[in-house]
Amino acid sequence: MEEPRPPIVMGLDLGARTGFAIGRPNHAPKVGFYKFHEPNEEPYHAGAKLSKRLRQLFETAYCPRLLVMERPFIAGQKHEKVIGIMISLVAVAVAECAHYDVQFAVVHAAKMSKWVLGKGRWTQEEGGRLEKKFQTQIWAYERGLVDEGSASDADVCDACMLWYYGCHEVLRIPVPDLQMFRGNMTVTK
């Protein structure tokens, strides 16, 4: 009988510039970003680049058991190219996960924010999406998931939130009282 994969989890904040966080629960994940789309390219090129990147990862010992991504927000999106990129990226991620037998979760942003940050939405008076971004950056740093250099990268911090949600809500692995990185950080608006 084949042993189950080690519980490696990957969070992808999908977009033309995709933040990622990958690693085992209760350890600082490896974080960074991939650039999947150039301004002069058609949207489907982003999906092809993601496919290649996921296949390279999924064929290694570091293949995740779970990939978590945010449900794309299409309503109200005015740019056809952005819609094409987002749909392409989600469809490719789901297809590659199915092909390589990797569990996946597509999570609504407000639900994940509520679970992780304690609040799902910020009103305009509270600072709206910008305030949510800052709260996510502070959370990722204070939780010890990113160092000071990565804490200012909203895509990476969103990927950390997806990774954390996958580890502790989807897989139900207990949350430890750990800090991977620690130091002083100032986030300015």
N, C-alpha and C positions, 0 to 999 in steps of 0.2 A: 504494500500500500504506500502511495506517495505521501510524504509529509506535507502538511499545509505550508504555504508560503509564510515567511516571517511577516509580522504585521507592519509592513512599510506602507505609509499613507502619503498621497500626493495631493496637494491643493493647487489648482490652476485658476488664476484670475484671468480668464480668457479675454483677449482683445488683440488689436494690432501689435501691441506691446504686452505680452503675457507674463505676469508675475508667477513664480512657482515657489513652492515649499515642499520638500520631500524628506522623509525620514521616519524613524520609528517613534511611536508615541513616547512621551515623557523624556525625550532627548531633543536638543535643539536641532531643528531641521536644516538641511542645506537649502539656501534661498538664492534667488536671482531672478533674471527675466530672459525671455526670448523675444526677438523681434520677428514677427511673422508676416508683416505687411509693409511694403514700401509705397509711397504715394502714387507712383506711376503704374502700379500693378492692379490687376483685376482682383476682386475679393476672393475668388477660389484659390488663388496662389497661397493665401494664408492657410487654408485647410490642408493643402498639399505639404506645406512646410511643417505643420503640426503633425501630420501623419508620419512623416519621416522621423521627426524627433521622438514621437511616442514609440514607434517601432524599434528605434535604436535602444530606448530605455527598456521596453517590455521584453526584449530578447536578452537581457542581462540578469544577473543574480539580484540586482537592485529593483526588479520589477515590483511595483506596488501591489498590494492586495486590494487597495481601494483608491480610486481617484475621485476627488470632490471638486465640483465646479459650480459656479453661480448660474442660476437660470438667467438667460439673456433678457434684458429689459428692452423690448421692441416697441411697445406702445409709446407713442409720443416721439419716437426717434424719427428725425426728419431727413437723415442722410441715408439714401439707398445703399451706398457703399458700406456704411457701418453695419446696417442690417445684414447685408450679404456676408460680411466678414464674421459677424457673430453667429449666424446660422451655420455657416460653413464650419467654424471651429467647434461648435457644440456637436454637430452631426459627425464630424470626423472623430472627435474624442470618444463619443459613444460607440461608433463603429469599431474603432481600434480596441476599446475595452472589451467589446463583445467578442472580437476575433481572438484576443489573447486571454480571455476568461478572467478579466480584471473587473471586480465589482466597481460600480460607479454610483455616484449620487449627484443629482442636479438640484441645488438648493435655492430657494427663494431668498434674496438678499435680506429682506426685512426679518424673516424667520431666523436666519443665521445671526444677524446682528442682535436680535432680541435675546437669543440663547447665549451668545458670547459676551456682548456688551451690556445686556440688561435693558436695551432699548432698541426698537426696530426702526423707528423713523424719527427724524428731527424736522420740526416745522421751520418755515422760513425765518420766523422770529428767533428760533434757537440756532440758526446758522445753516440749516438744511444739509445738503450732501457734503458741503465743505466741513461742517462740524463732525459729521459721521466719519469723514476721512481722518481728521485730526484725532478723534477718539480711538479709531482703529490703530493709528500709528503709535499713540501713547500706550494703548493696551499691549500691542505686540512687543514693544520695548520693555515695558514693566513686567510682562510675563516672562521675559528672557528669551523670546523667540528670534529676535534680531539684535544685532549690535547697533551702535549709534550710527554707523555709516549707512545701514540698510533701513533704519527707522524712518528716514525721510522719504522713502520710496513707497508711495501709496499702493502700487501694484503688488509689490512684495509683501507689504503688510496685509493686504486683502487676501493674498494667497496663504499667508500664515493663519488667518482667521478660518479659511476654508479647511486647511490642514488640521487645525485644532478641533474644529467642529467634527470633521471626519473621525479623528482619533477618539474623541470623548463623547460625542452624541451618537454618531452612526455606529461605531464599533463598541461603544460603551466601556472603554478602558478608563479606569479611575484616574482622576486628575491628581497628580502629586503636588506637594508644596515645594517646587523647585524653581530656581532661577538659573538659567543657562549663562546669560550675559548680565552684567550689572554695571552701572555707572550713572553719571548724571547726564540728562538729556533735556534740551530745551526745544520745544516745538513752537514755532511762531506762526501766527495766522497771517 
